[in-house]
Amino acid sequence: MRNAHLTINHQALLHNVAQIKRYAPQSKVMAMVKADAYGHGAVVVSNIIKNHVDALGVAFLAEAIALREAGIHCPIAILEGVFSTNELDLAFKHDCYLVVHQQAQVDFLSQYAGNKKTLIWLKVDSGMHRLGFTPQDITSAYTQLRALPCVHDIILTSHFACADDLGSPKTSQQLQVLDELTKQLPPLARSFANSAAILAWPQTHHQWVRAGIMLYGSSPFANKTAHDFNLQAVMTLKTQLIAIQHLKQGETVGYGSTWQAQRDTRLGVIAIGYGDGYPRHLLPNTPVLVNGQKTVIIGRVSMDMITVDLTDIEAQIGDDVTLWGEGLSADTIANSANTISYELFCQITQRVTRFIA
């Protein structure tokens, strides 16, 4: 049986939650479980952490409903908010917190005729220029929301564009905008910090932090590893060695014959490929672990298979192969694929069997 699988490490996930609280000890924690918990499984992750965080964050209403239908009863915030009065009714029915980032969403709330209340996360565009009221419009939006009977309380929220780049002036510029806003508004709880800000910008923590990639044991910084922050890999992606070939010097392997043996080579074939979500475009010598021994990928990644160099290691058919996770950081593979670990995690397909450890 084909054995491409990933394992979700229960204890590593809880360890990372503890690290978030260590970095931001005075803040409540919203754990990001949008995009199927960054590919880790939203229901699985939510069930593990629901009693250890203060809220869960999803991108849109359907993600919230799926968690409710799976029996998740802790607070859930919808980060994109709702886009119709029908969606608003459903959000209230499922007891969701709502981000409000545009006037239409204020209008939906003003039309709500039910008797429920919710916590509103009022979003200001402090410089990301994606979602949010302009600083000039935020006072009016706050005043309108504060007058509505369905609004229990309001939290001011924003998002940093460059918190993962410590050399960029952007975060400081956004902080200046936000500091000016807090002088204009009544005292409000604030939520500005994503994973990078939790780790590197303690002045942004305030009452709530929103933890994403660090929750899953990956670094948000290009020049720092998860190990630097005492984070543990939650997802380990593995498969098996299914064949061994012997190449003579000068022979090639794979589509396009892009790799040529510079010596007699013992080549392994492992059962995973881009059809499983492993990235196709990789730099030469991207590492893998075969029975814990480090070696490299050779030739192109195929849909179902990858070839690796076994010449200098002990290996036999059936051996375990680690693509990333315990012992091999996903950040390393992401750098080799010119992407980020977020994308690696999210693009794993349903062909890969999932386990919880």
N, C-alpha and C positions, 0 to 999 in steps of 0.2 A: 504493500500500500504506500502511495506517495505520502511523504511525511513533512511537507512544508507546514510549519505551525508557528504560532506565537504564544508566548506565555505572559500573562499579566501577574506581576508579583505584588500580592496583597500587602505584604509588610513594607516593601519599598515605597508603595504609594502612601502608606501611613507615615513612614519616615519622612517623606517629602512634605507632607502636611505639617509635621512637627517643625521642619526647617522653616517653612513659611512663617509659622508663628514665632519662631526664634528671631527671624529677621524683622518682623513687625509685631512685637509682643502686645502693643496697645491697640491693635486694629482688629476689627472683624474681618473674616476671610470669605470672599466669594470665590468658589472653585469653578473654573471654566470647564464645562463638559459639552460645549458646542461641538459640532462636526463629529458626532459620535465619540466624544471625549478624545478629540485629536486621534481618532482611529483606535483607541483603546477599548471602546465599548461603553457607551454612556450609562446604560443600566448597570453594568458590572461595576464601573468606577463609582457611580453615585451610591450604590448600595454599600460599598466599602467605606466611603468617606462621609456619608450623610449625617452621622452623629458627631463628626469631628470638625465640620466647617459650619459657617453661619448661613450660607446660601449657595445655590448652584447657579451658574450662568449659562444660558443657551442663546443661540442667535435669533431664533424665530419661534413663533407660536407652536408649530407642529413638533418641534423638538421638546418643548415643555410638556405638551399633551402626551407624547410618547412616554415620558418619565412618569407622569401622573398615572397613566394606564398601567405602568409596570409596578405601581405601588410605592412610588417615591413621594413622600409627603412633606419633606422639608421645604423651606422657601426656595423658589425658583424665579430668577429675573430674566426677562426677555430683552436682550440687548438691542435689538432693532425695533423694539416696540411692536405696535399693531398698526394695521393699515386699512381698517374698516371698522364700522360699528359692530358688525357681526363678530370680527376677531376680538374686539374689546369684550363683548359679552362672554365669549369663550374663555378669554384670559381671566376674567373675574370668576367665572364658573370654576376654573381650575386653580384659583388662588395664586395668581402670578404677580410678582412685582413687574413694573413696566418702566422701561426707559422711554422718555419723551424727548424727541430731538427736533421736532418741527411743529408748526402751528396746527396742521391738520390733526395731529394726535391730541393736542389740547382741545380742539373742537369736538373730537370723538368723546372725550371724557366729559365735556360739558353737556353732551346729549344723553349721557348714561342715566337711565331711569331706575336702575336697581338700587338695592340697599347695601351693597358691599363696598368696602373701602380697600385701598391698596397703597403700598409704598411706591412713590414715584421717584425715579432717578432722572433728574433734569439735566440734560446733556448740553454742555456748551462747547462750541468749536474754539478751542484755545490756540489752534495753529495746525492741527492735523488736516483740516479742510476736507473732511469726509462727511461726518454727520454732526449735527448739533446746531443750536441757536448761536447766532453771532453774539459777541459780548454786548453789543448795543441793544439786542432784543431780549436778553436773558431776564432782565428785571420785569418786563411786561409779561413774559411767559410765567415767571414765578408768581406774580400777583394774580394772574388768571387761575393758575392751578391751586394756589392757596385758598381761593374762595370756593372751590368745588367740594361738595359734601362727600364725594367718593375718594377724595385724596386724604389718606391717613397722615402721611408725612412726606417730606421732600428731601432727597439727597442730591447734592450738586456733584455731577460727574463729568469727566473729560478723559481724553485719551492722548497719550504721548506718541509723537511721530518717530522720535529718535532716541528714546531712552536707552536703547542698546548700543548707542554710539557715544561714548564718554567724551569724545573730542568734538562733538557737535554742539554749537550754542543753542540748538533748537529747544531743548528741554528747559534750559534756563529762561528762554524767551517765553515759553508757554507758562512757566511758573509765574513769571511776572504778570502776565495777563490774568491768571487765576487769582493771584494775590490782590490785584486791583478789584476784581469782581467781588471777592469776599468782603471788601470794604463797602460795596454798594448794596449788598444783600443782607437780610437779617442773618443771624448765626445759623448755619446749616451744617449738618454732617457732610463730609466730603469723601469722594472716592475717585482718586486719580491714578493710583499706582498699578501698573501691570507687572509681570515678572521681572523685567529689567529694572523697573523703578523700585520694586521691593528690595532687590539685591544691591542697587547702586545709588539710589536717591532716597535716603531715609526721610528727608524733609517732605516727601510726597505721600507718606503713609496715611496720615490723618485717621479717620474713623473706620474706613473700609479699604481693603486692598483686593485686587482681582488677580488671582494667580492662574496662569495658564501653563506655559511650557515647563516651568520649573516644577509644577506639580507632577509632571510625567518623567522627571529626572533628566532633563536636558537643559543646556545653557542657552540663554538668549543672546549671549555675546559671541562674536566671531573669534575673539582672541582669548577666551576663557572657557574652560571645560566644566562639565557638571561636577567633576571631582573637586574643582576649586571651591565649590559652594557646598560640598558635602551632600550632594544630591545623588540619588540612586536610580538607576534605570528601571522603569516599571515594565516596559515591553522588551522582551527578548525574542528575536526572530531567528528561527532555526530551520534546518532541513537536514538531509542526509546525502552522503556520497553514494552515488548509484552506479558509477562505472569508473574504471581506470584504463587509460590508454598510454602507449609508449610512443613518443615522437622522436625522430632522428633530427639532429641539427639541420636547420634549414627548412623543415616542414612548417606548415602554417595550420592555424586552427580557427574555426568559426566563420561566421558570415563576413564577407569582404576580405577574408584572409589578412586581417589587419595585424595579427600577431605572428611573428616568425620565431621559431626556436633558435636561440643562440648557442644551444648545447643540446645534447640528448636530454629529453625531458619526460618526466613522469607526470601525466596530466590526469586530473580528476574531473568528473562531471557531477555537479550537484543539482538537486531537483528543486529549482526555483528560478524565476525569471521575471521579466517585466509584466507578464500576465498575472503575476502575483502581487505586483506593485513595487518590486525591486527596481531601482532606477536604471534605465538603459544607458544613459550617457554618463560615463564615469572616467575619471583620470586613470592613466596606467598605474598598475600596482596598488589598486584599492584593496585594503586588507580584508581577509576573512579568517575565522578560526576553525581549524579542523581538529576535533578532539582537544581543543584548548591551545593548539599550536598555530602560531600566526603564519599565514602565507598570503598569496595575492591572487586576484582574478587576472586571467589572461584571455585575450580575445574579447569579442563583443558579448554582451548580455543578450541571450535569446529570450523568446517568449516563455519557455518552460524550463530552460537549463542555463547553467553558467559553468564555465571551465576554470579550473584553478590549478596552480602549480604545486605538485606534491613532491618535487624532486628532492627537496632537502628536509622533508619531514616524514614521520612514520604515519601511514594511513592505509586503511583498507575499506572495501565496500561495506556500507552500513554505518560508517562512522558519523557522528554528529558534526554538523557544520553550523557555526553561529555567524549570522550576517550582521547583526548589531544587537546590543543589549548588554547583558552581563559579560564583562570582559572585553567588550569592544563598543566604544561609544557611538551612538547614532550620530553625534556631532561630527565625528571623523568621517563617516560615510557621506553625510550631507555636504561637507566641504569638498569631498572628492567628486560629488555629483553637481557641484556649483548650485546647491540649493540649501534649504534649512531643514532641521529635523522635523519641524511641524509638517512639512510636505511629505517627508518619508512616512511618518506615522499615518497621515490621513489617506495616503494612496494605497495602502494595503487592501487587496481585494478579498472577496468572499471565498476565493479558492483556498485561502490559508486558514487552517483549523485553529481555533482559539481555545486556550486553557487558562485556568486561574490557579495560581500556586499560593 
